[in-house]
Amino acid sequence: MATWNSRGLRGSTLEDLINRTNEKYLESHLALIQKIPTPITPVEFDSDSRTIRLAYFEQKSTVDYIGTVQGIPVCFDAKECAVDTFTLANIHEHQVAFMEEFENQGGVAFFIIYYTHKNLYYYLTFRKLHEFWKRHEEGGRKSFRFEELDPDFFISPRPGLLIPYLDLLQKDLNLRE
């Protein structure tokens, strides 16, 4: 059973930016995307501030976000990376299985990766992640390098949107046709 503590707040800035972007998409009637909370069982509290100091995850989480974009079901996970090599240990087998089944049901699954040391956001298609995952399962690298990423899937800033990932979702959809 996994425990939660201050490490559980990693990625919260990225999630805040995505949440604010999702609010803008909702206001514009472009998408309805919700953050999926991970259920926890609190074990230890800080009595002064009523803060949870220790908790256990009740179940394995699948993805961070799920919803619909103009009638298309989407799910995605947000990850941060501080180096040029993204280790696949940051993605769990049950997440890959969920995303694969989601895509088999007609949805679109992807990752948003924030390369903190480069201040760059990347839209990683599930197809590309699956290539890296299969390579790992076949005895290859347990990670992928920044240089292996398709430069067409970096998220470019736009006025009024912090992480405008719908542009890349459209590109992802166009490649499927």
C-alpha positions as CSV (number, residue, x, y, z in Angstrom):
1,M,0.0,0.0,0.0
2,A,1.5,3.4,-1.0
3,T,1.7,6.2,1.4
4,W,1.1,9.9,0.8
5,N,3.1,12.7,2.3
6,S,4.7,15.9,1.1
7,R,5.9,14.1,-2.0
8,G,2.3,13.9,-3.0
9,L,2.3,17.6,-3.9
10,R,4.9,17.1,-6.7
11,G,3.4,18.3,-9.9
12,S,0.9,20.5,-8.2
13,T,2.0,23.6,-10.1
14,L,1.6,21.8,-13.4
15,E,-1.8,20.6,-12.3
16,D,-2.8,24.2,-11.3
17,L,-1.8,25.4,-14.8
18,I,-3.8,22.6,-16.4
19,N,-6.8,23.2,-14.1
20,R,-6.8,26.9,-15.1
21,T,-6.5,26.0,-18.8
22,N,-9.4,23.6,-18.4
23,E,-11.5,26.4,-16.8
24,K,-10.8,28.5,-19.9
25,Y,-11.8,25.7,-22.2
26,L,-15.1,25.2,-20.2
27,E,-15.9,28.9,-20.3
28,S,-15.4,28.8,-24.1
29,H,-17.6,25.7,-24.4
30,L,-14.7,23.8,-26.0
31,A,-14.2,21.0,-23.4
32,L,-15.3,19.6,-20.1
33,I,-12.3,18.1,-18.4
34,Q,-12.2,17.3,-14.8
35,K,-9.3,16.5,-12.4
36,I,-9.8,13.0,-10.9
37,P,-8.9,13.0,-7.2
38,T,-7.0,10.1,-5.8
39,P,-9.0,8.7,-2.8
40,I,-6.9,8.6,0.3
41,T,-7.4,7.4,3.9
42,P,-5.9,9.9,6.4
43,V,-3.9,8.2,9.1
44,E,-2.0,11.1,10.9
45,F,-3.1,14.7,11.3
46,D,-1.3,17.8,12.5
47,S,-3.6,18.9,15.2
48,D,-2.6,22.6,15.0
49,S,-3.4,23.1,11.4
50,R,-5.8,20.2,10.8
51,T,-3.4,19.1,8.0
52,I,-3.1,15.5,6.9
53,R,0.5,14.4,7.6
54,L,0.2,10.8,6.6
55,A,-2.3,8.9,4.5
56,Y,-2.7,5.8,2.4
57,F,-3.9,5.6,-1.2
58,E,-7.2,3.6,-1.2
59,Q,-6.7,2.4,-4.7
60,K,-4.4,2.8,-7.7
61,S,-5.1,5.9,-9.7
62,T,-5.5,5.7,-13.4
63,V,-5.2,9.1,-14.9
64,D,-5.2,12.7,-13.6
65,Y,-7.9,14.1,-16.0
66,I,-10.8,12.8,-17.9
67,G,-13.6,14.4,-19.9
68,T,-14.9,15.3,-23.3
69,V,-13.8,17.7,-26.1
70,Q,-16.5,18.4,-28.6
71,G,-17.9,15.0,-28.0
72,I,-14.6,13.1,-28.1
73,P,-13.7,11.3,-24.8
74,V,-10.2,12.2,-23.6
75,C,-8.1,11.2,-20.7
76,F,-4.6,12.3,-19.8
77,D,-2.0,12.3,-17.1
78,A,0.4,15.2,-16.1
79,K,4.0,14.5,-15.4
80,E,7.1,16.6,-14.7
81,C,10.6,15.8,-15.7
82,A,13.7,17.7,-14.5
83,V,16.2,16.1,-16.9
84,D,16.4,15.1,-20.6
85,T,15.6,11.5,-19.9
86,F,12.1,10.5,-18.8
87,T,12.0,7.3,-16.9
88,L,9.1,5.0,-17.6
89,A,9.0,4.1,-13.9
90,N,7.0,7.4,-13.6
91,I,4.2,5.6,-15.5
92,H,2.5,2.6,-14.0
93,E,1.5,-0.5,-15.8
94,H,-2.2,-0.1,-14.7
95,Q,-2.2,3.4,-16.2
96,V,-1.0,2.1,-19.5
97,A,-3.6,-0.7,-19.4
98,F,-6.3,1.8,-18.6
99,M,-5.3,4.2,-21.4
100,E,-5.0,1.4,-23.9
101,E,-8.5,0.3,-23.1
102,F,-9.7,3.9,-23.2
103,E,-8.4,4.2,-26.7
104,N,-9.8,0.9,-27.7
105,Q,-13.2,2.3,-26.7
106,G,-12.8,5.2,-29.1
107,G,-11.3,7.8,-26.7
108,V,-8.0,9.7,-26.9
109,A,-5.4,9.2,-24.2
110,F,-2.2,11.2,-23.8
111,F,0.3,12.7,-21.4
112,I,1.3,16.3,-20.8
113,I,4.9,16.4,-19.7
114,Y,6.5,19.5,-18.3
115,Y,10.3,19.6,-18.8
116,T,11.0,21.9,-15.9
117,H,14.7,22.5,-16.7
118,K,13.7,23.7,-20.2
119,N,10.4,25.3,-19.3
120,L,8.8,23.3,-22.1
121,Y,5.4,21.4,-22.2
122,Y,5.0,18.3,-24.4
123,Y,1.9,16.5,-25.6
124,L,2.9,12.8,-25.6
125,T,0.5,10.7,-27.6
126,F,-0.5,7.4,-26.2
127,R,0.7,5.8,-29.4
128,K,4.3,7.2,-28.9
129,L,4.2,6.2,-25.2
130,H,3.1,2.7,-26.2
131,E,6.2,2.5,-28.5
132,F,8.5,3.4,-25.6
133,W,6.6,1.0,-23.3
134,K,6.9,-1.9,-25.8
135,R,10.6,-1.2,-26.3
136,H,11.0,-1.4,-22.5
137,E,9.0,-4.7,-22.2
138,E,11.2,-6.2,-25.0
139,G,14.4,-5.5,-22.9
140,G,15.2,-2.1,-24.3
141,R,15.6,1.3,-22.6
142,K,13.5,1.9,-19.4
143,S,13.2,5.5,-20.4
144,F,13.0,7.8,-23.4
145,R,15.2,10.7,-24.3
146,F,14.2,14.3,-25.1
147,E,15.7,13.9,-28.6
148,E,13.3,11.0,-29.3
149,L,10.3,13.3,-29.1
150,D,8.5,14.6,-32.2
151,P,9.1,18.4,-32.3
152,D,5.6,18.9,-33.7
153,F,4.1,18.0,-30.3
154,F,5.6,20.7,-28.1
155,I,2.9,22.9,-26.7
156,S,3.2,26.5,-27.9
157,P,1.9,29.2,-25.6
158,R,-1.1,31.2,-26.7
159,P,-2.6,34.4,-25.2
160,G,-5.1,33.6,-22.5
161,L,-4.2,29.9,-22.3
162,L,-1.5,28.6,-20.0
163,I,-1.1,25.1,-21.6
164,P,-3.1,25.1,-24.8
165,Y,-3.1,21.3,-25.3
166,L,-6.3,21.2,-27.5
167,D,-4.2,22.4,-30.5
168,L,-2.1,19.2,-30.1
169,L,-5.1,17.1,-29.5
170,Q,-6.4,18.2,-32.9
171,K,-3.0,17.3,-34.5
172,D,-3.2,13.9,-32.8
173,L,-6.7,13.4,-34.2
174,N,-5.7,14.4,-37.7
175,L,-2.9,11.8,-37.6
176,R,-5.4,9.1,-36.8
177,E,-7.5,9.8,-39.9
